Amino acid sequence: MTARFLPTLRRLALPLALLIFAGFPFFANDYLLDVAFFFGIYSLLGLSLNIVLGEVGLYDLGHAGFYAIGAYATAILNTRFGIPVLLLLPVSAIAAGVFAFLVTSPIIHLRGDYLCIVTIGMGEIVRLALINNPLGLTGGPNGVYGIDTPTLGFFAIDSSLAYYILVWVVVGASIIALRRLQRSRIGRAWNCIREDEVAAQATGINVRSHKLLAFVLGAALAGVAGNLYATKLLVVSPESFTFWESCLMFSIVLIGGMGSVPGVIIGAAAISLFPEVFRSFANYRMVIFGVAMILMMMFRPGGLWPRRRGGTEARDLLQRLWRRNA
Amino acid sequence: MPETGRETVLETRELTKRFGGLTAVESLDLRVHRGEISSLIGPNGAGKTTVFNVVTGIYTPERGTVEFQGGDITGKKPHQIVEKGIARTFQNIRLFPNLTCMENVMAGLHCRTTSGLAAALFRTGRQTEEERRIVEAAEDRLKQVGLWETRFELARNVAYGRQRMLEIARALATSPRLLVLDEPSSGLNPRETEDLMAFIRRIIRDEHLTVLLIEHDMNVVMGISDWVTVMDGGRKIAEGPPRQIYHDPLVIEAYLGSRK
């Protein structure tokens, strides 16, 4: 039964999702819209880590560091120089991307768990640096206060609804961009590296530059998420960017399915909505979470929505190309 | 040895590779001539695969040089060497197991295409055109090696013999001038081996390729090679046309031990 049911589900998923996102504000209150906002933030973070972990197979457990760089770039530049926060969106992306380039360049050749350990260290160093208030910029453990709300011309984004729309527009744009990358020679090169690094080199793929590109893009998208997070909370502090955040992002990609965009969205839903649903059993939340993770790995090790690879994807590509050139 | 009228494609000079205290390859002079099939043979541990890994850039030699088509490629990165025109396969097949056969071959075209990040994000006309070229070239390669029906199967799901052909198709997709095959017949049955050898002869003729291979199967080596180099203990002990090698006492000794 599931064999016939699943393909239908996959086909209907996109229109269904769009319908839900468009219809949601009509019956949701501010609390639900806020939950949906953070679902959006975690979707962005999941998508950003997915580039590094899902597409290239690099174990990055310090992704919260890039998220923090994006959030603090926005917070500091906005509060010091009064630059509008929406203008800082690309600035945050670039700041996180440049930072990623600098810190991962010397470690990019490390494999598997070695890279994992170093990225954990990187994430912790960023967090501790923020706490230590370098040059009086980051406000130490208290963080940076008084960030402006975004404005688009005369239209201020200050309601839960406006934030909801803002974050999901960014998620939508990111999804389109990532799907295009997946279906390009860069995306294929990333997957080749994940599958077999030596074979990828021997097939003419510049492994180093493609890994770096993945880190820079992944960090940039995390920086975007950081910007949106800062504009929503109006305050950023180091405790929002702990190792635990990196673990959550890692879980999103694993739960959803490595390299699968819809999978990551489902993973983000699981991670961001789960605590809300189980709020009443606050004490057992982590136990339930742990059991759910173990069951997942036992019964669906490829994730909830793994990327389908066999026929259809290649066929899609061919069809698209033929149509265009017919 | 007189070598008139034969153009050298690949030449190593005094090539030496050590692993700690072990000298895997010592002062090796190897020559591969254009349009020929050269074989590198020798008992286990003779250093054959190490030579391949140095030539294709996976290892950097301690001493000596590798020259390809007149240019020095010593110490270059593997992907740069592929760009220069040397493609290889591995002794224990190394495919991209969770990608389709089609995608495996498309990967070979990576180094012959240029579309970057912006082109992919904005789907420029040039990028679409290039993608089309990649697909078409990959399709041609799959037909050429007889894997057309399995093009949408994951590489790990196709039979062993077909995986071997897929690996060769991927190597050919990089448009090489020199194809380096590490024990192409291992794990194949006699029938498949024969087909493979016929295929190699055909592509050499049709695509003006040169082939260097490591081979254990003596029937294969003697049947297909134009030139044979024999290694033992990291050194070259003999080279020449197959018939001459077949009767070389040094070679017989390396393989079977001395009579004493």
Interface residues (C-beta under 8 A of the other chain):
Chain A: A177 R180 L181 R183 S184 R185 I186 G187 R188 A189 N191 C192 E195 D196 V198 A199 A200 Q201 A202 T203 G204 I205 N206 V207 L213 L217 R309 G310 G311 E313 A314 R315 L317 L318 L321 R324 N325
Chain B: T56 G57 I58 K77 P78 H79 V82 E83 A87 R88 F90 R94 L95 F96 P97 N98 L99 T100 M102 E103 M106 A107 G108 L109 H110 C111 R112 T113 S115 G116 L117 A119 A120 L121 R123 Q127 T128 E130 E131 R132 I134 V135 R151 F152 E153 L154 R170 A171 T174
